[in-house]
Amino acid sequence: MIRLRLSPPGVVLALLCAMYFLLFVNRTNLQIAAPLMQSELGLTNTPFGLAFSAFAIPYALFQLFGGMIGDKFGPRWTLAVSAFVVFLATAWIGAVGGLTSLFLARLLLGIGEGAAFPTATRAMASWTPQGRWGFAQGITHTFSRIGNAATALIIAALIAWFSWRYSFYLLAPVNLVWMAVWFWYFRDSPRNHPAMTADVLAKLPVRASGQGRSSIPWLRLARWIMPVTAVDFCYGWTLWIFQNWIQSYFVQNYGLDTSTASFYSAFVLFAGVIGDTLGGVASDVILRRTGNLVLARRSVIITGFIGGAVFMIPAVLVHDLTLSAVSLALAFLFAELIVGPIWAVPMDIAPRYAGTASGMMNFGFGFAGIVSPIFFGSMIDLTGTWTVPFVVSIALLLLGAVLTLRLRPDLPFIEEETPATVSGRGISEPRSA
């Protein structure tokens, strides 16, 4: 009999994939229940956009401080506490009675999820061979997009069987199950894991075994990561549209019921699964074949931005359900090519401070999540059309492609800055990894 046994790094990556899936189910379940909640709670698109943005306020802040917490206290405790907070927030959303309680519950959810992703990147930097960082980021975010798409079907089914409130109550305890398994299995250092073998450990980054709790050069690190943060804002603006409004788009723009709209939403969001996986794999393949880290990251990110912009145009120009669904699915697929390589860039630049660096990058995504839903909802209410917010998204995708040309994953963060390193960031030629 052949026994299939995952190595400890494989199990850790699988647990992180499960976490990404669950967090995105908890994040996007609101958009599927939104039409029914708006009707029952008496909320138009503008205040509901405020509720969507509530999640992103602490989420953006915790991209900065959550990464620092993960670097200082380790992923084991940080992610366990995050999962517990998500459990509380998800259950609370099921009990809301109006905009105020919904706003506060979404704030709590943003706190719970805010530290999770930069801390997960910290875990990947220790538990994944450097040549597979793009794949690790791509596959975990693939599971987040599976969560996105599956949420449309899961929540629609739970609403049909029970109610929108029970759809939140029933999902909340699943986070506690993940928390227990993670805390039992994971160790902050691979060397301390009881199932670790010498041959597996030899493939992991050396720093994984020697990382101390040293102080983090926060301000200097922020300067190195700022170009990635700007690119992530452009990407995040569009992603928040898909996460928050795609269900309402099909309901309000085409008059579909909840079940039918959920089918089209799932179709669009499942396209992101392909994009996430393909983007991370493509970046790593280019790196292995060319040895050029700049080409491996930039080329995939730029392709994602331009493809996303191009395929979003038909949804603006033509009012046709099938064409809109297909074009939005392709736009989402291309936009998701960005995820794997852009999350690998902070790991390339500052692997020792991977949690903090990735959190700084994802602050751009979080800030987009504050502004984008409010702008989107208010524009729909003011103009009665979805054209204006979509056009703005296209413009930001094109801007993101231009800003990507400034990314320098080949220039690692230097602990002590000298005049040579300052000038080198601006004038040195890209070097291969």
C-alpha positions in Angstrom: 0.0 0.0 0.0 1.3 3.5 -0.9 1.1 6.0 1.9 0.7 9.6 1.0 2.4 11.8 3.6 2.7 15.6 3.4 5.9 17.2 4.7 5.4 19.7 7.6 5.9 22.7 5.1 3.1 21.1 3.0 0.8 20.8 5.9 1.5 24.4 7.0 0.8 25.6 3.4 -2.4 23.6 3.4 -3.5 25.2 6.7 -2.8 28.7 5.3 -4.8 27.9 2.2 -7.7 26.9 4.5 -7.3 30.1 6.4 -7.4 32.2 3.3 -10.5 30.4 2.1 -12.3 31.0 5.4 -11.3 34.6 5.8 -12.6 35.5 2.3 -15.9 33.6 3.0 -16.3 35.7 6.1 -15.3 38.9 4.3 -17.5 38.5 1.2 -20.6 36.8 2.7 -22.0 40.3 3.3 -22.2 41.1 -0.4 -24.3 38.0 -1.1 -26.7 38.8 1.7 -26.6 42.5 0.9 -29.8 42.8 -1.2 -31.9 41.1 1.5 -30.2 43.0 4.3 -30.7 46.3 2.5 -34.4 45.6 2.2 -34.9 44.5 5.8 -32.7 47.2 7.3 -33.8 50.0 5.0 -30.4 50.9 3.6 -29.6 52.3 0.2 -26.3 51.7 -1.6 -24.5 54.7 0.0 -24.9 53.7 3.6 -24.3 50.1 2.7 -21.1 51.2 1.0 -20.1 52.7 4.3 -20.7 49.4 6.0 -18.4 47.7 3.4 -15.8 50.4 4.1 -16.0 49.8 7.8 -14.1 46.5 7.4 -11.3 48.2 5.5 -10.6 51.0 8.1 -9.0 48.7 10.8 -7.9 46.3 8.1 -5.7 49.0 6.5 -4.3 50.1 9.9 -3.6 46.5 10.9 -1.7 46.0 7.7 0.9 48.2 9.3 0.7 47.1 12.9 -0.5 43.6 12.3 2.6 42.7 10.4 4.7 44.1 13.3 2.7 42.0 15.7 3.2 38.9 13.6 7.0 39.6 13.4 7.2 40.1 17.2 4.9 37.5 18.6 5.0 34.9 15.8 2.4 33.5 13.5 1.2 30.8 15.9 -0.4 33.1 18.4 -1.2 36.0 16.1 -3.2 33.9 13.6 -5.0 32.0 16.4 -6.2 35.2 18.0 -7.2 36.6 14.6 -9.3 33.5 13.9 -11.1 34.0 17.2 -11.9 37.6 16.5 -13.3 36.7 13.1 -15.5 34.2 14.7 -17.0 36.8 17.1 -17.4 39.4 14.3 -19.1 37.0 11.9 -21.6 35.9 14.5 -22.3 39.5 15.4 -23.2 40.4 11.8 -26.0 37.9 11.9 -27.5 39.8 14.9 -27.3 43.4 13.5 -30.3 45.6 13.7 -29.2 48.6 11.7 -26.3 50.5 10.2 -24.6 51.3 13.5 -24.3 47.7 14.7 -23.4 46.5 11.1 -20.7 49.2 11.0 -19.3 48.1 14.3 -19.4 44.4 13.5 -17.5 45.0 10.2 -15.0 47.1 12.1 -14.3 44.1 14.4 -14.1 41.8 11.4 -11.4 44.1 9.9 -9.5 44.0 13.1 -9.5 40.2 13.0 -8.5 39.8 9.4 -6.1 42.8 9.3 -3.1 41.1 10.9 -3.7 37.7 9.3 -2.3 38.2 5.8 1.0 39.9 6.6 1.5 37.4 9.4 0.8 34.5 7.0 3.4 35.9 4.7 5.8 35.9 7.7 5.0 32.2 8.1 5.6 31.5 4.4 9.0 33.2 4.5 10.1 30.7 7.1 8.3 27.6 5.9 8.7 27.8 2.1 11.8 27.6 -0.1 12.6 31.0 -1.6 12.2 29.7 -5.2 8.6 28.8 -4.4 7.5 32.1 -2.8 5.5 33.1 -5.8 3.7 29.8 -5.9 3.0 29.9 -2.2 1.4 33.3 -2.5 -0.4 32.4 -5.6 -1.9 29.1 -4.2 -3.0 30.7 -0.9 -4.7 33.5 -2.7 -6.2 31.0 -5.1 -8.0 29.5 -2.1 -9.1 33.0 -1.1 -10.7 33.4 -4.5 -12.3 29.9 -4.2 -13.7 31.3 -1.0 -14.9 34.4 -2.8 -16.7 32.3 -5.4 -17.9 29.5 -3.1 -19.4 32.1 -0.8 -22.0 33.1 -3.4 -23.2 29.5 -3.6 -22.9 28.8 0.2 -24.7 31.9 1.4 -27.4 31.6 -1.3 -28.1 28.0 -0.2 -28.1 28.9 3.6 -30.4 31.8 2.9 -32.7 29.6 0.9 -32.7 26.9 3.7 -32.8 29.2 6.7 -32.3 33.0 6.6 -29.6 35.6 5.9 -29.0 35.8 9.7 -28.5 32.1 10.1 -26.0 32.1 7.2 -23.7 34.1 9.5 -24.5 32.1 12.6 -23.7 28.8 11.0 -20.4 29.9 9.4 -18.9 31.6 12.5 -17.9 28.4 14.4 -15.9 27.0 11.5 -13.2 29.6 12.4 -12.8 28.1 15.8 -12.1 24.7 14.2 -9.3 26.1 12.1 -7.9 28.0 15.1 -7.6 24.8 17.2 -5.9 22.9 14.4 -3.5 25.7 13.6 -2.4 26.2 17.2 -1.9 22.5 17.7 0.2 21.9 14.6 2.2 25.1 13.8 5.5 26.2 15.3 7.0 29.6 14.6 10.4 28.0 13.8 10.4 25.0 11.5 13.3 23.7 13.7 11.0 23.3 16.6 8.4 21.1 14.8 8.4 17.5 16.0 7.9 16.1 12.5 10.6 18.1 10.8 13.4 16.2 9.2 16.9 17.4 8.3 16.5 17.0 4.6 13.3 19.1 4.6 14.8 21.7 6.9 17.8 22.1 4.6 15.6 23.3 1.8 14.1 26.1 3.9 15.5 29.6 4.3 18.4 29.8 6.7 16.9 32.8 8.5 14.0 30.6 9.5 16.1 29.1 12.3 17.7 32.2 13.5 15.2 35.0 13.6 15.1 37.0 16.7 12.7 39.5 18.1 14.9 42.4 17.1 13.5 45.9 16.7 12.0 46.7 13.3 13.3 49.7 11.3 9.8 50.7 10.6 10.3 54.1 8.9 13.2 53.1 6.7 11.5 49.9 5.7 8.4 51.9 4.7 10.4 54.0 2.2 11.6 50.8 0.5 8.1 49.3 0.3 6.2 52.5 -0.7 6.3 51.8 -4.5 4.7 48.4 -3.9 2.1 50.0 -1.7 1.1 52.4 -4.5 0.8 49.5 -7.0 -1.3 47.5 -4.5 -3.7 50.4 -4.1 -4.4 50.4 -7.8 -5.0 46.7 -7.7 -7.1 46.8 -4.5 -9.5 49.4 -5.8 -10.8 47.0 -8.4 -10.7 43.9 -6.2 -12.9 45.6 -3.6 -15.5 46.1 -6.4 -15.6 42.4 -7.1 -15.7 41.5 -3.4 -18.3 44.0 -2.4 -20.6 44.8 -5.3 -20.7 42.0 -7.9 -23.8 40.5 -6.4 -25.6 43.8 -6.2 -24.5 44.6 -9.8 -26.3 41.6 -11.2 -29.4 42.2 -8.9 -29.7 45.9 -9.6 -28.4 46.2 -13.1 -30.2 43.2 -14.6 -33.0 42.6 -12.1 -32.0 39.0 -11.1 -33.1 37.3 -8.0 -30.7 36.2 -5.3 -30.1 32.7 -6.5 -29.6 33.6 -10.2 -27.4 36.5 -9.3 -25.3 34.2 -7.0 -24.7 31.9 -10.0 -23.4 34.7 -12.1 -21.4 36.1 -9.2 -19.8 32.7 -8.6 -19.0 32.4 -12.3 -17.1 35.8 -12.3 -15.3 35.1 -9.0 -14.2 31.6 -9.9 -12.2 33.1 -12.7 -10.0 34.6 -10.1 -9.0 31.1 -9.0 -7.3 30.6 -12.3 -5.6 34.0 -12.2 -4.2 33.6 -8.7 -2.7 30.2 -9.4 -1.4 31.1 -12.9 0.2 34.4 -11.7 2.2 32.8 -8.9 3.3 29.9 -11.1 4.2 32.1 -14.0 6.3 34.4 -11.9 8.3 31.5 -10.4 8.8 29.9 -13.9 10.1 33.1 -15.4 12.5 33.5 -12.4 13.8 29.9 -12.8 14.3 30.2 -16.6 15.8 33.7 -16.7 17.2 34.3 -13.2 15.9 37.9 -13.5 13.8 38.8 -10.5 12.6 42.1 -11.9 11.3 40.4 -15.1 9.6 37.6 -13.1 7.6 40.0 -10.9 7.0 43.0 -13.2 6.0 41.2 -16.4 3.2 39.2 -14.7 1.9 42.2 -12.7 1.8 44.5 -15.8 0.0 41.8 -17.8 -2.6 41.5 -15.1 -3.2 45.3 -14.9 -3.5 45.8 -18.7 -5.7 42.6 -19.2 -8.0 43.6 -16.4 -8.5 47.1 -17.9 -9.1 45.8 -21.4 -11.7 43.2 -20.4 -13.6 45.5 -18.1 -14.4 47.8 -21.0 -17.2 45.7 -22.5 -19.1 45.7 -19.2 -19.2 49.5 -19.5 -20.1 49.8 -23.2 -22.7 47.0 -23.6 -25.8 46.2 -21.6 -25.9 42.5 -22.1 -26.0 40.0 -19.2 -23.9 37.2 -20.8 -21.3 39.6 -22.3 -21.0 41.4 -19.0 -20.5 38.2 -17.0 -17.9 36.9 -19.4 -16.0 40.2 -19.7 -16.0 40.7 -15.9 -14.8 37.2 -15.4 -11.9 37.7 -17.8 -11.1 41.1 -16.2 -11.0 39.4 -12.7 -8.8 36.6 -14.0 -6.2 39.0 -15.4 -6.4 41.2 -12.3 -5.7 38.2 -10.1 -2.5 37.5 -12.0 -1.1 40.3 -9.9 -1.6 38.7 -6.5 1.2 36.0 -6.4 4.1 38.2 -7.7 3.1 41.4 -5.8 2.9 39.5 -2.5 6.3 37.9 -3.3 7.9 41.3 -3.7 8.0 42.3 0.0 9.5 38.8 0.7 12.1 39.5 -2.0 12.9 42.9 -0.6 12.9 42.2 3.1 12.6 38.5 4.0 13.7 39.1 7.6 10.8 41.5 8.1 8.4 39.8 5.7 5.3 40.3 8.0 5.9 44.0 8.5 6.9 44.6 4.8 3.9 42.8 3.4 1.7 44.6 5.8 3.0 47.9 4.6 2.4 46.9 1.0 -1.2 45.7 1.8 -1.9 49.0 3.5 -2.5 50.3 -0.1 -5.0 47.6 -0.6 -6.7 48.3 2.7 -6.8 52.1 2.0 -8.4 51.4 -1.3 -11.0 49.3 0.6 -11.9 52.4 2.6 -12.4 54.7 -0.4 -13.6 52.4 -3.1 -16.9 51.1 -1.6 -18.0 54.5 -0.5 -17.2 56.0 -3.9 -18.8 53.1 -5.7 -22.1 53.1 -3.7 -22.5 56.9 -3.8 -21.8 57.1 -7.5 -24.5 54.5 -8.2 -27.0 56.3 -6.1 -26.1 59.7 -7.6 -26.0 58.7 -11.3 -28.2 55.7 -11.4 -25.6 53.8 -13.4 -22.6 51.6 -12.8 -20.6 53.3 -15.6 -18.7 56.0 -13.6 -17.2 53.6 -11.0 -16.2 51.1 -13.6 -14.5 53.8 -15.7 -12.5 54.9 -12.6 -11.5 51.3 -12.0 -10.2 51.0 -15.6 -8.1 54.2 -15.2 -6.6 52.9 -11.9 -5.7 49.6 -13.5 -3.8 51.4 -16.2 -2.1 53.6 -13.7 -1.1 50.5 -11.8 0.6 49.1 -14.9 2.7 52.3 -15.2 3.6 52.4 -11.5 4.8 48.7 -11.7 7.8 49.9 -13.7 9.1 51.4 -10.5 9.2 48.1 -8.6 12.7 46.9 -7.7 12.4 43.4 -6.1 16.1 42.9 -6.9 17.2 45.5 -4.5 17.1 43.9 -1.0 16.4 46.0 2.1 19.7 47.1 3.7 19.8 47.2 7.6 22.1 50.2 7.7 21.6 52.8 5.0 24.6 54.5 3.4 24.8 57.1 0.7 25.7 54.4 -1.8 22.5 52.4 -1.1 20.4 55.5 -1.3 21.7 56.4 -4.8 21.7 52.7 -5.8 17.9 52.4 -5.4 17.5 55.1 -7.9 20.1 54.4 -10.6 21.4 50.8 -10.4 20.5 48.4 -13.1 18.2 45.4 -12.4 20.3 42.4 -11.3 19.3 38.8 -11.5 18.3 36.8 -8.5 
